[in-house]
Amino acid sequence: MPRVDYRLNAIVDGSLCEVGPLPELAAIAASNGATIIQYRDKHASTRAMIENAIAIREAIAGSGVPLVVNDRLDVAMAAGAHGVHLGRDDMPAATARQLLGTNAIIGLTVKNAADANAAIDAPIDYACIGGVFETLSKDNPDPPVGLDGFTALRRRIASARADLPVGAIAGIDVERTRAVVAAGASGVAVISAIFRADDIAQAARALRAAVDDTLGGHSS
């Protein structure tokens, strides 16, 4: 049984400050179907990131939903987060595991076959493939892998680590959630489809329902 329930990864991005307080947004998502919260901020200072991560962790305390910090292992450790999500240019997963210990959650971004092979050998708890579709949430120099590319990378990982949860990210909405889960995703990572929706709580519930319905009601 996987250690991480990856059905709905709600990414609380620093750019969402214009929508509302990040801890409040995280709490809404955690109360309405998110199974993991990821805090991401590409522009804030280290001090601000630590303060935000602590506030988010406190806001979702008691929900049972873990918090991981994107890229910044130092922030994750300082804020007492549950783990870290690493990109290809970040600290190696093996080093992060040494620093964080066996109980921490470590996720890894997969963009191509080389990344998939690295994920297979890495001491991680989940992988996330993307971007699958076009996204406006961040600058992405890599072209989208598309549904066929996602399926191929997912199969590559599953052939060696069948129990490793593998998510999909970028341009995900309810319809695309059903498509990527049908193609083998354990769940989806989402920013805009939740936090820029008119009703954040309803949007989170709809995405979670789409995952669950496509999975047949079972987490993976």
Secondary structure as a PSIPRED ss2 file (coil, helix, strand):
# PSIPRED VFORMAT (PSIPRED V4.0)

   1 M C   1.000  0.000  0.000
   2 P C   1.000  0.000  0.000
   3 R C   1.000  0.000  0.000
   4 V C   1.000  0.000  0.000
   5 D C   1.000  0.000  0.000
   6 Y C   1.000  0.000  0.000
   7 R C   1.000  0.000  0.000
   8 L E   0.000  0.000  1.000
   9 N E   0.000  0.000  1.000
  10 A E   0.000  0.000  1.000
  11 I E   0.000  0.000  1.000
  12 V E   0.000  0.000  1.000
  13 D E   0.000  0.000  1.000
  14 G H   0.000  1.000  0.000
  15 S H   0.000  1.000  0.000
  16 L H   0.000  1.000  0.000
  17 C H   0.000  1.000  0.000
  18 E H   0.000  1.000  0.000
  19 V C   1.000  0.000  0.000
  20 G C   1.000  0.000  0.000
  21 P C   1.000  0.000  0.000
  22 L H   0.000  1.000  0.000
  23 P H   0.000  1.000  0.000
  24 E H   0.000  1.000  0.000
  25 L H   0.000  1.000  0.000
  26 A H   0.000  1.000  0.000
  27 A H   0.000  1.000  0.000
  28 I H   0.000  1.000  0.000
  29 A H   0.000  1.000  0.000
  30 A H   0.000  1.000  0.000
  31 S C   1.000  0.000  0.000
  32 N C   1.000  0.000  0.000
  33 G C   1.000  0.000  0.000
  34 A C   1.000  0.000  0.000
  35 T C   1.000  0.000  0.000
  36 I E   0.000  0.000  1.000
  37 I E   0.000  0.000  1.000
  38 Q E   0.000  0.000  1.000
  39 Y E   0.000  0.000  1.000
  40 R E   0.000  0.000  1.000
  41 D C   1.000  0.000  0.000
  42 K C   1.000  0.000  0.000
  43 H C   1.000  0.000  0.000
  44 A C   1.000  0.000  0.000
  45 S C   1.000  0.000  0.000
  46 T H   0.000  1.000  0.000
  47 R H   0.000  1.000  0.000
  48 A H   0.000  1.000  0.000
  49 M H   0.000  1.000  0.000
  50 I H   0.000  1.000  0.000
  51 E H   0.000  1.000  0.000
  52 N H   0.000  1.000  0.000
  53 A H   0.000  1.000  0.000
  54 I H   0.000  1.000  0.000
  55 A H   0.000  1.000  0.000
  56 I H   0.000  1.000  0.000
  57 R H   0.000  1.000  0.000
  58 E H   0.000  1.000  0.000
  59 A H   0.000  1.000  0.000
  60 I C   1.000  0.000  0.000
  61 A C   1.000  0.000  0.000
  62 G C   1.000  0.000  0.000
  63 S C   1.000  0.000  0.000
  64 G C   1.000  0.000  0.000
  65 V C   1.000  0.000  0.000
  66 P C   1.000  0.000  0.000
  67 L E   0.000  0.000  1.000
  68 V E   0.000  0.000  1.000
  69 V E   0.000  0.000  1.000
  70 N E   0.000  0.000  1.000
  71 D C   1.000  0.000  0.000
  72 R C   1.000  0.000  0.000
  73 L H   0.000  1.000  0.000
  74 D H   0.000  1.000  0.000
  75 V H   0.000  1.000  0.000
  76 A H   0.000  1.000  0.000
  77 M H   0.000  1.000  0.000
  78 A H   0.000  1.000  0.000
  79 A H   0.000  1.000  0.000
  80 G C   1.000  0.000  0.000
  81 A C   1.000  0.000  0.000
  82 H C   1.000  0.000  0.000
  83 G E   0.000  0.000  1.000
  84 V E   0.000  0.000  1.000
  85 H E   0.000  0.000  1.000
  86 L E   0.000  0.000  1.000
  87 G C   1.000  0.000  0.000
  88 R C   1.000  0.000  0.000
  89 D C   1.000  0.000  0.000
  90 D C   1.000  0.000  0.000
  91 M C   1.000  0.000  0.000
  92 P C   1.000  0.000  0.000
  93 A H   0.000  1.000  0.000
  94 A H   0.000  1.000  0.000
  95 T H   0.000  1.000  0.000
  96 A H   0.000  1.000  0.000
  97 R H   0.000  1.000  0.000
  98 Q H   0.000  1.000  0.000
  99 L H   0.000  1.000  0.000
 100 L H   0.000  1.000  0.000
 101 G C   1.000  0.000  0.000
 102 T C   1.000  0.000  0.000
 103 N C   1.000  0.000  0.000
 104 A C   1.000  0.000  0.000
 105 I E   0.000  0.000  1.000
 106 I E   0.000  0.000  1.000
 107 G E   0.000  0.000  1.000
 108 L E   0.000  0.000  1.000
 109 T E   0.000  0.000  1.000
 110 V E   0.000  0.000  1.000
 111 K C   1.000  0.000  0.000
 112 N C   1.000  0.000  0.000
 113 A H   0.000  1.000  0.000
 114 A H   0.000  1.000  0.000
 115 D H   0.000  1.000  0.000
 116 A H   0.000  1.000  0.000
 117 N H   0.000  1.000  0.000
 118 A H   0.000  1.000  0.000
 119 A H   0.000  1.000  0.000
 120 I H   0.000  1.000  0.000
 121 D H   0.000  1.000  0.000
 122 A C   1.000  0.000  0.000
 123 P C   1.000  0.000  0.000
 124 I C   1.000  0.000  0.000
 125 D C   1.000  0.000  0.000
 126 Y E   0.000  0.000  1.000
 127 A E   0.000  0.000  1.000
 128 C E   0.000  0.000  1.000
 129 I E   0.000  0.000  1.000
 130 G C   1.000  0.000  0.000
 131 G C   1.000  0.000  0.000
 132 V C   1.000  0.000  0.000
 133 F C   1.000  0.000  0.000
 134 E C   1.000  0.000  0.000
 135 T C   1.000  0.000  0.000
 136 L C   1.000  0.000  0.000
 137 S C   1.000  0.000  0.000
 138 K C   1.000  0.000  0.000
 139 D C   1.000  0.000  0.000
 140 N C   1.000  0.000  0.000
 141 P C   1.000  0.000  0.000
 142 D C   1.000  0.000  0.000
 143 P C   1.000  0.000  0.000
 144 P C   1.000  0.000  0.000
 145 V C   1.000  0.000  0.000
 146 G H   0.000  1.000  0.000
 147 L H   0.000  1.000  0.000
 148 D H   0.000  1.000  0.000
 149 G H   0.000  1.000  0.000
 150 F H   0.000  1.000  0.000
 151 T H   0.000  1.000  0.000
 152 A H   0.000  1.000  0.000
 153 L H   0.000  1.000  0.000
 154 R H   0.000  1.000  0.000
 155 R H   0.000  1.000  0.000
 156 R H   0.000  1.000  0.000
 157 I H   0.000  1.000  0.000
 158 A H   0.000  1.000  0.000
 159 S H   0.000  1.000  0.000
 160 A H   0.000  1.000  0.000
 161 R C   1.000  0.000  0.000
 162 A C   1.000  0.000  0.000
 163 D C   1.000  0.000  0.000
 164 L C   1.000  0.000  0.000
 165 P C   1.000  0.000  0.000
 166 V E   0.000  0.000  1.000
 167 G E   0.000  0.000  1.000
 168 A E   0.000  0.000  1.000
 169 I E   0.000  0.000  1.000
 170 A C   1.000  0.000  0.000
 171 G C   1.000  0.000  0.000
 172 I C   1.000  0.000  0.000
 173 D C   1.000  0.000  0.000
 174 V H   0.000  1.000  0.000
 175 E H   0.000  1.000  0.000
 176 R H   0.000  1.000  0.000
 177 T H   0.000  1.000  0.000
 178 R H   0.000  1.000  0.000
 179 A H   0.000  1.000  0.000
 180 V H   0.000  1.000  0.000
 181 V H   0.000  1.000  0.000
 182 A H   0.000  1.000  0.000
 183 A C   1.000  0.000  0.000
 184 G C   1.000  0.000  0.000
 185 A C   1.000  0.000  0.000
 186 S C   1.000  0.000  0.000
 187 G E   0.000  0.000  1.000
 188 V E   0.000  0.000  1.000
 189 A E   0.000  0.000  1.000
 190 V E   0.000  0.000  1.000
 191 I C   1.000  0.000  0.000
 192 S H   0.000  1.000  0.000
 193 A H   0.000  1.000  0.000
 194 I H   0.000  1.000  0.000
 195 F H   0.000  1.000  0.000
 196 R C   1.000  0.000  0.000
 197 A C   1.000  0.000  0.000
 198 D C   1.000  0.000  0.000
 199 D C   1.000  0.000  0.000
 200 I H   0.000  1.000  0.000
 201 A H   0.000  1.000  0.000
 202 Q H   0.000  1.000  0.000
 203 A H   0.000  1.000  0.000
 204 A H   0.000  1.000  0.000
 205 R H   0.000  1.000  0.000
 206 A H   0.000  1.000  0.000
 207 L H   0.000  1.000  0.000
 208 R H   0.000  1.000  0.000
 209 A H   0.000  1.000  0.000
 210 A H   0.000  1.000  0.000
 211 V H   0.000  1.000  0.000
 212 D H   0.000  1.000  0.000
 213 D H   0.000  1.000  0.000
 214 T H   0.000  1.000  0.000
 215 L H   0.000  1.000  0.000
 216 G C   1.000  0.000  0.000
 217 G C   1.000  0.000  0.000
 218 H C   1.000  0.000  0.000
 219 S C   1.000  0.000  0.000
 220 S C   1.000  0.000  0.000
